[in-house]
């Protein structure tokens, strides 16, 4: 009996005392640490008043998420300091956090933006060609063939360029698949669009008063609209291949909707002044946007093509201070609209109500002998970009500003990147990425530039000029503009000496 009482006493003693030491069968680095229980103080009893209820109600769940986010984004250094990482380490973790509601949409957008901007920052001019005797007025990439591009000129010429053609190790000179000769003065290509189903067909709107489907093989060319009047011409064009519709705007403010078979659906005056740009929404094929050079309340209008009766039947009118060159729907999310005026503003509107999300100050003023600058979207992320034309009257102007291609954040308007090729001095009016985002096509005067990521180990043999299959047209591969400029300055010094 005495033995059993002693055993029960021991058991009771074990139950009373708590063991905080690590008794695991596995060895651990923390086995020498002795854990001490925290002393819990009794909570003071408080009377329920209005003030305590308000304090409970004002608990902020967003702040709690931010605290959790700090744990995800914060790393500790060896000296014990905490540094907030400027870039995410793993996009999948960010995606999971965004889908779980832990990470905000803005942080998710930044995580998606960073690798795109990092890639574009490595771009340099890999090809330069001057196939036209007049300035470039239109550019396009084929949506199904990422290496196939087209460019149109003020003289009406159109080239079909295979940008994937290698010039360093191949003697083949067929860089350009084909070229269509224009009529010269009065034949300016105002808009250019590839045929999704046929990679050697393009649709154009021209100052010669026609909307035409061109076949580079010359087999299936078709004219959809023709004014036969030098005072009336077409300036804007877009095609919805899913809806099999074509829309075109002219210099008198009229917009015409046709089927791809050529049947006219309606022809209405939707703007007081010239309608210089039209586009269908890829996300909502029934939605269309038009812009005008008139400025004011009717400079940009969003339409439902199923319910258009006159110029007052627009879903939304977006007033601008100046005339507007373009309005592009965002290709990734489809819920933003980017507009470019003719002076110093880029605007981003948020669907579905098209409220003004951000106004981005940017110098790109317009004059007669310059192709209108149009801001576009990157195809892999909602990042707007536009060519820069420095203006001494623009706030924050610094002497010696470069004529770069500027990239921005659509939510904040912050500048993300100034893309520049050393030695280039001309204004880059037009730029478009191919669907895969690894090539950028730009129009600079009468030259066409192809930007690509510069290889790390570049041979001097790659820097060369190669003749093409077009007479008198050569391609400069990885041109060094800065080096040429220095050589010219040395020649001038030798002549003066």
Beta strands, then each sheet from edge to edge (+ up, - down):
strand 1: 74-76
strand 2: 82-84
strand 3: 123-129
strand 4: 136-141
strand 5: 148-153
strand 6: 158-162
strand 7: 176-180
strand 8: 189-194
strand 9: 201-206
strand 10: 210-215
strand 11: 222-226
strand 12: 234-240
strand 13: 245-250
strand 14: 254-259
strand 15: 264-269
strand 16: 275-280
strand 17: 287-292
strand 18: 296-304
strand 19: 316-320
strand 20: 324-329
strand 21: 336-341
strand 22: 345-350
strand 23: 355-361
strand 24: 376-377
strand 25: 383-387
strand 26: 405-409
strand 27: 415-419
strand 28: 430-433
strand 29: 440-444
strand 30: 447-453
strand 31: 464-467
strand 32: 474-477
sheet 1: 1+ 2-
sheet 2: 28+ 29- 30+ 3- 32+ 31-
sheet 3: 4+ 5- 6+ 7-
sheet 4: 8+ 9- 10+ 11-
sheet 5: 12+ 13- 14+ 15-
sheet 6: 16+ 17- 18+ 19-
sheet 7: 20+ 21- 22+ 23-
sheet 8: 24+ 25- 26+ 27-
end
